[in-house]
Amino acid sequence: MISNARLLIVEDEEIVAFDIETTLRILGYEVVGIVTTGEEAIATAAQTKPDLILMDIRLPGKLDGVEAAKEISQRLNIPVVYLTAHADQPTLDRAKITAPFGYLLKPFQEDELQTTIEIALSRHQSEERMRLALAKEKELNQLKTQFIAITSHEFRTPLTTISSSNDLLERYCRDSMDAKKQKHLRQIKLSVNQMIQLLDDVLLIGRAESGKVEIQPIPIDLVEFCHNLVEEIQTNAGEEYQIIFNHQGEVSEACLDVNLLRHIISNLLANAVKYSPEGGVVTFNLFGGDTSVTFQIQDSGIGIPPEAQKHLFESFHRASNVGTIKGTGLGLSIVKRCVDIHGGEISVDSEVNVGTTFTVTLPIVLMVDG
């Protein structure tokens, strides 16, 4: 039993109230008061802060038990158990709206009352622990998002300085530039760009986790959009890779979020190239439908071990077989969050040393002439 629980009785029949009070004291509970109206129940509950209220439904005054319980639940967060002689459907329907912690019909036995009270107290404690945990998690997420934003800003300032200095060095050393200097300056520029991309990725994940990324769909020609991304990735990949783009169905007038879509496709294509270290063919298929569009990207690379597939979309997670292939473990985490924000689905089919296929399906809005 939850010891020293403090209970408030709301009952307009004096004999019944006295009987309930006697029973509660025998069971070891503390009775903080007995009131007869809904208005008194609210006032006394606010003053005494009981652990539980035993509430009759039919009460004199402007507020009956259901109305009083609703007010108490909203203002004071105190659990209510109804003790009533009424079990008709309209009364039950009204009572259910207030989400009571119990509904006990009079007359009731002592063990029934104790069981109902204990279950109600236990449930309320569990819900309070969950509420506090969620509030704490929300607070931590807000702090994490704030920290990420501040850190990102603080890192960008020196990175901008480094990038500007590198540009100046290229300009001043133009007449005396040799292959060795070019290599070092190019490496500096590449490293700065990688750091900026990492900051952007971490910031995006932080904003997505805190719910600050909203979908903003606009009309888009998907075929042209995908062609442009393929050309961009192909240029960076080199001649040892071939990215083949195919499309089926009507997709020229779909509404999607361009930024989210760019993150999804560019990350999946870049990964398909990155994890096919020996070169080869990457196939990118686009399928248009009436209410959705599907993107499928297939490679013949190193594949993903089964044990790693369980953690595939976790931030900073990398499979055990990536070896010396560089990466942060953020790409697929970003893809998953962008797909979720868009209300879509993503699946993976992969076998080690055979290849990997990612399939993304996103809902679309078709533009209608009007």
N, C-alpha and C positions, 0 to 999 in steps of 0.2 A: 504494500500500500504506500502511496505517496504521503509521507508523514507531514503533519501540521498543515495540511491544505486548508485554505481559508475560503469558506463558501458563503454566498449571499442567497437568501430565500426570498422569492417574490411570489407571494400567495395571499389572496384576499380572504380566504376562509381561515379564521383564527384557530380552530381546532386542528385542521389539516396542517397548518403551518407549525403549530406546537408539536404535533406528532412527527413531522419531518425533522424539526430541530432536535428533538429527543433522540431520534434514530441516528442522526448525524453525529451527535456528541458521543453516543455509545460506540459508534464505529471509529471514533478517534479524530473526527474533523472539527475544525473551529468554525463556528457560525458567527460571521461579522455583523449580521443584521437580518431583520425580517421586515419587509415592506409590502405594501398592498396595491400599489399602482405602478404603471409604467414610468411615470414622471419621477416617482420616488426611487425607482430602480436605477434610473440613469444617474440621478444626483448622488445616491449612496454608493454606487459602483465607482463613480469618479472620486469620491472622498476616501473610500476604504480600500480600493484596488484589490478585490477578492481574486482568488485563483480560478474560481468557477461560479457561475450563477445558475441556480435552479429556478426556472421561469415558468409560471403558469401562463396560459395563453389568454384566457378570458379574464380580463381585469377591468375594474371600474376606471373612469377617467377618460381623457382624450386618446391616450395611447394604450393599445392592448399589448400583450406579451410579445407578439411578432414585431410590431413597430418599435417597441422598446429594445428588443434584441438587435434589430437592425442598426439602431442608433448606437448602442453599446459596442457592437462589433466594429463599426466604422470609426468611432471616436476613441475607444479605449482598448480595443483588441483583447477583450476578455471572453473566453469561451462560454457558451450558453447551452444548457440542457433543458429541454422542455419537459415539464411535468404537467400533464393535462388529462382530462377525462374525454377529450374530443379526438376522434380518429376519422372524421369525415374527410372526403377527398379534397374539398376546397380548403379546409384548414391545413391539411398536410401539404398541399401545393404552396400555400402562402409560407408555411414554416420552412419548406425546403429552400426557398429563395434566400433565406438568411444563412444557409449552410450551418445548421446547428451541430453541436458535438454529441447530441443524443436526443432521443424522443421517447419518453417513458410514459405509458398509460396508467392512470390511476384506476383502481388501487394497485399498488405494486408491493412486492416482497422486499425485505431488507437486503437480501443478497443481490436482487436485481438492481436496486438503487446503488449499492456499493460497486457492482461491476460496471454499471453505466458511468459512474463518476470516475472511476479509475481509468477506464478506457478514454474518456474525454480529457482528463488531465494529461495522460500519457501522450495522446495525439497532439494536444496543444503544445506540449513541450517539444515534441519532435518537429512540429511545424515552425516553432520559434527558432530552434537550432538551425533549421534549413534556411529560414528567412535571414538570420544573422550571417550565416555562411555565404549566402548569395549577396548580401549587402557588402560583406568583406571582400568578396571576389570582385564585385563591381568597383569598389574603392581601389583595389589593387590594380585592376585593369586601367582605371583612369590615371593612376600614378604612373603605371608603365607607359601608357600612351604619351603622357606629358614628358616623361623622362626621355623617351625615344625622340620626340619632337625637339626637345632642347638639345639632346646630344647630336642629332642630325644637323641642327643649325650650327652648333659649335664646331662640328667637323667640316662643314661646308666652307667656312671662312678661310681656314688655312689651306684647304684644297684649292679654293679659287686663287689664292695667292700663289700656290705652287704652279697651277696651270698658267697663270698670267706670266710668271717668271720664266716658265719653260718657253712660252711663245716669244718673250723678249730675247731669250738666249738664241732661239732659232733665227730671229731676225738679225741680231748683232753678229752672229757667227756665220752668216750666210756665205760670206766671201772666203772664209777659211774652213768651211764645213767639210769634214771627211766622213768616211763610212762609220768609223768608231763613234764620233760625236753624234751622228744621225741615229745610230742604234740606241745610245743612251737617252737621247732626248725623246725618241719614239717610245722607249720603255717607260720613261717618266709619264708621258701623256697617257699611255695605256693603263698604267697603275692608277693614275688619278681618276680616269673614267671608270675603272673597275670599282674604286672606292665610292664614287658618287652613285653608281648603279646599286651597290650594296646598301648604301644609306636609303636610297629610294625604295628598295625592296623591303627593308626592315620597317620603314615608315608606313608603307602600304599595308603590310601585315598588321601592324599595330592599329592603324585606323580601321581596318576590316574587323579585327577582333572586338573593337570598342563600338562597332556599329556606325561608324562615321563615314562609311563609303556608301553612297546611294546610287542606284542605277539611273542612268540618263540616256534612254534609247533615242536614236535619231535614224532617219531613213539612210540606208547604206546599200551600195552595190557590192554584195559579198564577193562576187567573182573578181572584180577589179581589186577590192581590198585584199583578198587572199593572194592574188597575183603579185601585188606590190610587196607583201610580206615575204613571199617565196623568193622574189628577186633579191631582196635585202639579205635574207639568210644565206641564199646561194652565193652571193658575192663574198660574204665573210667566210663561208665554208671552204671555198677553193674548188679546184677542178676535179679533185679525187672524189667529190660527192656529187650526186645528181638528185635533185628534188623534183619529183614528178607530181604535178597538180592536175587532178581530175574533178569535174563537177557534174552533178545531175540534178534535175528538177529546177523549179523557178525560185530563184533566190535574189533577184535583182532589186526587189523593192521591200526587203525586210527591214524592220526596225530593231536595232540592237545597240548596246552601249559600246562605242568604238574603243574607248580606253580599256575597258574590261576585256573586250574581245582581243585587242592587241596583246595584252598580257598573256592571255590563254594560248593563242596560236604561236606567238613568237617564242614563248618558253618551251612549248612542246616541240616545235621544229628545231630550236637550238639544242634541246636535249637529244633529239633523235640523231642529230649530227654529232654532238659531243660524245655520245656513248656508242658511236660506231667508229671507233678509232682507226680502223683500217680503210675507211672510205666506204663507198657503196651507194645504194639507192635508198632514198627516203620517199615514201608514197604518201601523198596528202590528198584525201578524198573529201569532197564537200557534197552533202546530200540535202536538197531542199524539200520541205514538206509543207502541208497546209498550215500547221500550227507550230512547227518546230524546225530547226535546222541542225544537222549533225556534221561534226568535223571528225575525221578519222586520220590519224597520223601513225604510219607504220615504218619501222626500221628493221634492219637485220644485224643489230649490234650485240652488245654483251648480255643483254637481258637483265631481269631483276630477280634475285633469289626469292623463293616463296616466303621465307621468314621476314624479308625486308618489305614485302608488299603490304604487310599489316600496318606498317608505319610510314607508308609511302608519302603521305601528305602532311606529315609532321614537320614543323620548322627545324632546319639544320640537320635533319636526318639524311644520312647517305648510306647506300647499300655497301655490303662488305666487299663486293667485287669491283668497285670503281678504281681501285689501285691508285695510280698517280694522276688520274684524270682530275683536273681542277674543278672546283665547284663549291658553293656555299650551302647547298641543301635547302635553298629557299624557293627555287623555281616552281616545283610542284605544289608547295604550300600556297604560293601565290595563285597558281592555276586553280586549285581547289576552292579557295576563297572567292575568286572571281566568278567561278561557275556557280557557287552557292548564292552569291549576291544576285546573280542573274536568274536564280530559280531553276537552274539546270541540273544535269547529272553527268558524272564522269565515271568511266570504268577503264580497267586496264587488263590486258591479256599479255602475259610475258613468260618467256622461257629462257633460261640461261644459255648463252652462246647460240641462240636461235633468233631472238629479236623481241621487240615490244610493240604493241599496238594500243594506243590511247584513243578512246571514243568519247567525245563530248557532245551532248545534246542540249540545246538551249531553246527555250520557248521564244517565239517571235510574234511581232505585231505586223500584219501586212497592211501596207498603205492602200487605202481605198479612195478612188477618185470621188470627190464630192462637191 
